């Protein structure tokens, strides 16, 4: 095989590849012999039909098969020998045709990952981010655990802000006074900050057995137009008062710890770990900025276009209200001119994303960073717990969206590569 590489740019190459005549002839004759051995030709036993007849009948199929098999093989070999990493599909010039007693020559253009001769990622300077845990943070966290173990006792008194109510309600049309909907034995927790202020102000101070009428305020984005101005008739059936457990050793035992001091230490460790992870995340963002700033290189157009398309699509999707997404409404979908404006707006961000991906790819390759099957399974399990789904559902999500788990694997590899950059950084103290 002979291959020549022509530099169109740092990220675009033209390859001329020639597969020798003897390889073509060998492949053609081998395929011809196999077909002759198995072909059913009227008037001839298998393997006895004249070669010329077999060639006439199956020659075009053999040539097409040779192209399908040899082109990817020799293309891949040429790319490896030239140390080129493709980032897009090749574009072939002209037509591909196998001719007897002639080499198979073809040319193609391909976008490739740029080469960076002096990759600098060790000893990068980044400021230390001190991590401290205050006693108040520990107390607040333990109070949160205490709230989670709260009980509610039935009381006979006026309603207070932190109470829990059991109610029946009827929603009434404001004009015709007809019933729109109703429900019985509904729980209303006044202390969860989710009850609208209009309702909260009306029920506080009332008692069990009271019936209150509330005019619902209008709200933007409501799914039911009749909501605005409709009335809600609430019957208070039961009032319950929150009872918090003591913050003591018994509470600690409820959470699997020997005593309160052990619980406090575990909470401290958890807060400290979370703060350290956030601090490391901030440091890695700074290191990425440094990597991008200190490495000037051209990026492939196809990667930039793909990233821009993703950013614009995400922005457009974020503008569509949930009810519009469900109904399939076109409202909120931007025009071509708006798409172009968004693409221009997001271009610097897209360039940063593409450069980040290329740099982390190169660092991972140089350092031999890889992702094991156990690491992949661990991440899938973590995502499954986060989304309260099965691991199979998470796998199906990625396969449906991306076609494989390669993007998830790459994400993990990028994270490991960036962790390595941080581990090799020079931490500047006292900043």
N, C-alpha and C positions, 0 to 999 in steps of 0.2 A: 504494500500500500504506500502511496505517496500522498502527502497532505501539505498544503501551503496555507498559511494564515495571513490575511491582509488586515491591517488595523484601519478600520473606518473611524473609530474613536476609542476612548479608554473602555467603553462598555459595549461597543458594537464591533463585531468581527465578520469578515467574509472568509469562508473556508472553501478551498478547492481540493476535492478528494478524488483519487483515482484508485479503483480496485483493479489489480492486474488481470490481464487476459486469462492467464492460466487458472486463476481462482474462479472466474466466471465459467470457463469451460468445464472445470472439474465439478462445480456445483450443478451445471446444466446436465452433464452426462450422468452424474449420480442420480439426480431426480428422474431423468429419462429412464434409466435402468430400473428404478423402483416401480415406476408407473407401468413399464412394459411387463414386469414380472406379475403384476396384479390386474392389468387391464383386461376387460372382457371385449374382445373384438370379434364380431361375427366372422366365422370361417377360419379362425385361428385358435389354437389352444393357448391358455395363459402362459406368457413368456415366450411365445413363438411368433408373435406378430412382427412384421418388419419394422426396424427402427425408424425408417423414413415415414411410415404410416403413423407410428406413435407420435413422432415429432410433429407431423402435420396436424394431428388431432389435438395434442395436448401442449404444443410448444408455447403458446401464449400464456397458458396457465402456469407453466414452469417458470417463464420469465417473470411473471408477476410475483410468483412465490420467492424467487431469488431476490427481487427488489425488496420485498417485505422483510426478508431475513437478513440480507447483507447490509442494507443501508443503515439501520439502527446500530448494527454491530460495528461497522467501520466509522460511523459518525461518532459513536461513543469512544472508540479507540483514538480517533484524531483529537477529540476534546481532551482526553486524559493526557495524551502525549504533549499537548500544547499547554497543559495545566490551566485549562479554562473551565469555569463553572457556569453552566447556562442558567439564566433566570427566566427564559421564555422559550416557546417552541421555535424551532428553526424555520426559516422561510426559504424554500428551495427555488432556484432559478431555472426556468425552462422546464422541459419534460424529462422524465427518467425513462430510459429505454435500454433494454439489454439487446446487444447485437452479437452474433456469433463471431468469434475470432477478433474481438475488440475489447479493450478494457472498458469498464463502466466508470465514466467520469461524471461528476456532478458538482455544483457549487451551491452554497447556501449562505445566508446571513443569519446571525444569531446575537442576541443580547446576552452579555456575560457579566458576572460579578466583577467589579473593579479590583485590581490588585493594589495592595498597600505594602510597599517594600519595607517601610520602617514603622511597624505597628508598636506604638508606645502605650502600654497600659499598666505597667508596674511603677510603684513609687509615686503615683499621682497624689497630690496634696488635697486633703479634705479636712474641714474643721471638725473637731470633737464636739459632740452634742451630749453634755452631761445628763445623766438620768438619775433623778431622785424621786423617792416616794414619800409624800407627806402623810402625816398621821390622819389628817382630815380625809384624804383619799381612801385610806383603809376603813375609816369609820363609815364613810358614805357607802362604800361597797358592802360592808357588813349590814348596814341598814337596808340596803337593797335586798340582801338575802333574808333579812327579817321580814320585809314586806312580802316576799314570796311565800312565807309561811304564815301569813295573816289568816285569821279565822273571823267569821262574822256571826254575831249573836243577835237574835231577835230582841228588839227593844220597843217599849211603848213610850215614845216621846216625840218631840218635833224633829223634823229631818235636819241633819247637818251636812256640811259639804262632803265629808269623807264617807258618808253612808252608802250602803248598797240597798237598792229598792227592788221589790217584785211588783210589777205593774201589769194592768191590762190597758190597751189603748185602742182608740178608734180614730181614724183619720177621716175628716169630714170636708165635703166640698164647701167653700166659703159662701157660695151663692145659693145653691139649692139645698144645702144642709144634708145632702145624701152621703151615705157611708162609702168611702173610697176603698178602705182596707181596714183590717183589724187584726189584733193578736192578743193572746192571753198568756199570763205568767212569764212575762219578759223580764230579764234582769237588766237593771240600769245601775251601773257603778259610777257614782258621782265623783269619785276620787281619781279617776283615770285620765282626766283632762280631755276626754273625748266627747263629753256631753256638751252640746251647744249652750252658750252662756244664757240665751233666752230661756231655755228649759230649766237650766240650773237655778237661775234667779227665781223662777216661778215656784219650783217645788220645795226649795229650802224654807223651812219654817212650817211646812204643812205636816199633817199626821196621817197615820194609817186610816183608811176609809175615806179620805178626802178625794174629791173629783175636781181636776183642774183642766181648764181649757187654755190652749196655747195657740197663738197664730204663728205659723211657721214663716220665718223670714225668707225673702227671695235670695237665691244664691246663683252665682255665675257657674255655668257649665252643668246645670242640673239636667238629668235625663228625662224628667217628667215636667212638662210645662205647667201642669196644674199644681205642682208643689208650692209655688209662690202664692202666699196668701191663704192656703188651706189651713184648716184648724186641726189640732190634735187634742183629743179628750183623753186624759190619763186618769185612771183609777188606781190609787195607791193601795196595794193589798198587804204589803209587809215592809217594815223598816228594819234593817240590820246594821249593827254597829261593828266597825272594824276592831278586832282585838289582836294586838301584836304580841308575839311571844317575847319573853325576856332575852336579852343578849347575854347568854351565859353558856356554861359548858354543855347544857342540854341542846341548845341550838346548834352548837358545834358538832355534837354527835349526830344530829339530823343530817349533817352534810359529810359524815364519814370521818370526823376528826376527833381525837381523844379529848381535847378540851378547847376552850376559847382561844388560848394563846396559840395553839397549833393552827386553828382556823385563821387567826390574824396573820400568822407567818405565811400560810398558803396564799392568802389574799395578797399579801405584800409581794410575794414571788410572782403572782399572776400579773399584778399591775406593773411591776418592774420589767417583766418579760415583754408585755405589750408596749411599754414605752421604749424599750431597747429596739424592738422591731420597727416601731415608727421612726426612731432616730436613724436606724440603719437604712430605712427606706429613703429618708431625706438625704442621707449621705450618698446613696447610690444615684439619686437624681442628679446631685451635683457632679458626681464622677462621670455620668453620662454626658452632661453638658460639657465637661472638660474634654472627654473623648471626641465629641463632635467638633468642638472648637479647635482642637489641636491636630485634626486629621482632615485635610482638604482633599476631596476626591469627587469625581463625577459619579452620578448615580444613574442606573438604567431607567430609561423613559417608561418602560412597561411597569416597573415596580412603583414608580411615582404615580402613574395613572391609576393603578389598582388601589393604591393607598388613598389617593384623592377621592376616588369613587366610593370607597368605604366610608370615609369621613363625611362626605356630602350626604350619602344615604342615611347614615346615623343621625345627622343633623335634621334632615327632613323627617325622619321617623319620630324624632323627639318632639317635633312640632305638632304632630297629629294627635288629637285627643283620643283617649282610650275608646270612647263610644264611637268615634269616627273609624278607628281601626277595626272595631267589631262589625260596623255596618258596611265597611268598604267604601265609605264616602271619599270623594276626590278632594274635599275641602282640605286645605293645608298643604296639598301637593304643589311644589314650586314649579315654575316655568323653566324653560331652557335657559332663559336669560338669568334667572335666579340661580340656577345650577352653576352657571359660569361664574357668577359673582361669588358664590360659596366656595367654588374651587379655587378662585384667586385668594380668597380670605384664608383658606385652610392650607394653602400651598407651603408656607414655611413649616407648619406643623407636620405636614406629610413628608417633607424633605427630612426633617428630624427623625421621624419614625423609620424611614427607609435607611438612613445612615446608621441609626442605632442597630437595626437588624443586621446590616452588613458587618458592622464592627464586632458585634457579639458573635456572629457566625465565625469570623476569622479568629477571634480569641478562643472560642470553644474548640475549633479545629487545632489550633496551635498547642493548646493545653490538654488536648485529648479528652475534653468534657463530653460525656455521653449520658444517656438516660436509660436506666435499666428497666426491665419489665416490672420489677417490684416497685420502683419509684412511680412508674406510670399507674400501676394499680392503686398505690397509696393516694395519688392525686385524684383519681376517679372516685375512690371511697370518700375522700374529703369533700369533693363536690357533691356527691350523693347525700352526705349528711347535711351539707349546707342547704341544698335545695329540697331536702326531705323527699328524696327519690331513691330508686334502686340504682346500683352501679350499671345495670344493663340499660336503664333509661338514659343515663348520662352518656354512655358509649353510643347509643343510638342517636342522641342529639348531635354529637360531634360528627358521626359518620354521615348523618343526613345533611348536615350543614356544610361540612368540609370534604366529604368523600372518604375520610380516613381519620385516624388519630394522630396524623403527622403534625398538624398544627399544635395540638396539645403537647405532644412530645417536644416540639421546638420551643414552646413557651417555657417548659420546665428547663430545657437546656439553656435558654437565654438567662433565666433566673440564676442558674448555677454559675454561668459564666460571669454574671455581674457580681455575684457573691465572691467569686474568686478575685475580681478586680478590687473589691473592697478589702479583702483579706491581704492584698499586696499593696494597699495604699499607705501613704504616710499620713498619720492622724496628727493634725496640728492642735495641740492642747492650749487651753486658755484663750481661745478665740472669743 
